[in-house]
Amino acid sequence: MAGGNWMQIVKQTFAEGRKKDKEYSYKQAMVDAKKVYKSAPAAPAAVHKGESPEEHKMHSKKHHRKSKKRSAKKGGKGKKTRKSRK
């Protein structure tokens, strides 16, 4: 059952729990599925064709730095919040 996305794991955990106990709740399935989901190995990052994993890490870091610089030029904070009316 390890691996997969969150919803698949929860559905499968719920189905297995219901087979054993008719009172098994979806909430409990989510709690039990969390243990499985957290223990599953993370999916490897996509690597561009002809690029080693080390080169990919450097490429990702460089891209992240550039996007931070762009947001700083725009004003930095991102979305503006609207003041509530009284």
Buried (B, 14 or more C-beta within 10 A) or exposed (E): EEEEEEEEBBBBBBEEBBEEEEEBEEEBBBEBBBEBBEEEEEEEEEBEEEEEEEEBEEEEEEEEEEEEEEEEEEEEEEEEEEEEEE
